[in-house]
Amino acid sequence: MRKIFIILCILSGGFYSTIVAQQSNLQKIYSSIEKSLDNSIKTNNIENLFLNYSSPPNYKLLKNRILLWLAENDTVVMKKKEADEIINYSLDEAGVKYLDVFRDGLFGNYKVKRKIYLNGSLNIVRNNKIVSAKEIKLTEIDTVNYDKVKSLENFSLPFTQSNLPSVPFISGIIEPAVAIGTAVIAVYLFFKIRSK
């Protein structure tokens, strides 16, 4: 009975890990923006501010994520004349790169390393003086399923897309050869042992 319980636990753990949804590239970029804000806004105890956001045109929609994060964290965005602080958030670059393709185990699925990056600067102005300034350089690397990459990208947002490296040629040949060789040896041994 104990062996059956252990086997069920192992199988259910493997099943759970295959169900867990991977975050899209845009969600990961949103997460990086939130991290950049979290470090500066919360440590300076800012309650109301004016947001001065600048970025290249294709990143303009990310301003909405900043405004949402500020609202969720009880920070009031006001007109410039009424605000206690001014946040200058400059986003220079955000995007994704796919690095290495590898197989998860001998006969497992192909996986690829995904690198999400965010570069820019953030400074806080109070009474016409810069009280805090920092350069934003965030990078996060994780692993995603190779065959699910296109579903993680948003085709209307070019910065969520990147070139996908091709599957290694050698592993595509070696693994079927190992499988066929193992099957041939098993059949040979089966008949060799049986004939004795």
Solvent accessible surface area in square Angstrom, and as a share of the most:
residue,aa,sasa,rsa
1,M,192,0.86
2,R,192,0.70
3,K,159,0.67
4,I,104,0.53
5,F,134,0.56
6,I,83,0.42
7,I,97,0.49
8,L,107,0.53
9,C,63,0.38
10,I,118,0.60
11,L,115,0.57
12,S,67,0.43
13,G,42,0.40
14,G,39,0.37
15,F,137,0.57
16,Y,149,0.57
17,S,74,0.47
18,T,109,0.63
19,I,102,0.52
20,V,84,0.48
21,A,91,0.70
22,Q,62,0.28
23,Q,88,0.39
24,S,30,0.19
25,N,0,0.00
26,L,27,0.13
27,Q,91,0.41
28,K,20,0.08
29,I,0,0.00
30,Y,38,0.14
31,S,32,0.21
32,S,4,0.03
33,I,0,0.00
34,E,43,0.19
35,K,97,0.41
36,S,1,0.01
37,L,1,0.00
38,D,55,0.28
39,N,88,0.45
40,S,5,0.03
41,I,5,0.02
42,K,109,0.46
43,T,103,0.60
44,N,42,0.22
45,N,128,0.65
46,I,12,0.06
47,E,129,0.58
48,N,30,0.16
49,L,0,0.00
50,F,56,0.23
51,L,11,0.05
52,N,73,0.38
53,Y,24,0.09
54,S,57,0.36
55,S,22,0.14
56,P,51,0.32
57,P,115,0.72
58,N,73,0.37
59,Y,18,0.07
60,K,107,0.45
61,L,59,0.29
62,L,0,0.00
63,K,75,0.32
64,N,99,0.51
65,R,65,0.24
66,I,0,0.00
67,L,59,0.29
68,L,81,0.40
69,W,17,0.06
70,L,1,0.01
71,A,69,0.54
72,E,115,0.52
73,N,46,0.24
74,D,125,0.65
75,T,8,0.05
76,V,86,0.50
77,V,64,0.37
78,M,63,0.28
79,K,148,0.63
80,K,119,0.50
81,K,201,0.85
82,E,103,0.46
83,A,19,0.15
84,D,87,0.45
85,E,13,0.06
86,I,37,0.19
87,I,1,0.01
88,N,38,0.19
89,Y,1,0.00
90,S,33,0.21
91,L,1,0.00
92,D,86,0.45
93,E,74,0.33
94,A,2,0.01
95,G,2,0.02
96,V,6,0.03
97,K,99,0.42
98,Y,15,0.06
99,L,68,0.34
100,D,79,0.41
101,V,18,0.10
102,F,74,0.31
103,R,67,0.24
104,D,78,0.40
105,G,54,0.52
106,L,98,0.49
107,F,120,0.50
108,G,22,0.21
109,N,102,0.52
110,Y,39,0.15
111,K,43,0.18
112,V,0,0.00
113,K,78,0.33
114,R,2,0.01
115,K,57,0.24
116,I,1,0.00
117,Y,34,0.13
118,L,0,0.00
119,N,36,0.19
120,G,5,0.05
121,S,47,0.30
122,L,1,0.01
123,N,34,0.18
124,I,0,0.00
125,V,25,0.14
126,R,79,0.29
127,N,126,0.65
128,N,146,0.75
129,K,144,0.61
130,I,112,0.57
131,V,67,0.39
132,S,32,0.21
133,A,73,0.56
134,K,63,0.27
135,E,122,0.55
136,I,3,0.02
137,K,138,0.58
138,L,47,0.23
139,T,83,0.48
140,E,48,0.21
141,I,97,0.49
142,D,40,0.21
143,T,59,0.34
144,V,1,0.00
145,N,35,0.18
146,Y,48,0.18
147,D,109,0.57
148,K,104,0.44
149,V,1,0.00
150,K,111,0.47
151,S,89,0.57
152,L,14,0.07
153,E,15,0.07
154,N,53,0.27
155,F,143,0.60
156,S,89,0.57
157,L,25,0.12
158,P,86,0.54
159,F,14,0.06
160,T,0,0.00
161,Q,60,0.26
162,S,32,0.20
163,N,138,0.71
164,L,51,0.25
165,P,41,0.26
166,S,94,0.61
167,V,53,0.31
168,P,54,0.34
169,F,154,0.64
170,I,109,0.55
171,S,26,0.17
172,G,35,0.34
173,I,88,0.45
174,I,88,0.45
175,E,17,0.08
176,P,67,0.42
177,A,58,0.45
178,V,61,0.35
179,A,44,0.34
180,I,114,0.58
181,G,30,0.28
182,T,84,0.49
183,A,55,0.43
184,V,94,0.54
185,I,103,0.52
186,A,56,0.44
187,V,85,0.49
188,Y,130,0.49
189,L,84,0.42
190,F,113,0.47
191,F,118,0.49
192,K,96,0.41
193,I,122,0.62
194,R,171,0.62
195,S,92,0.59
196,K,191,0.81
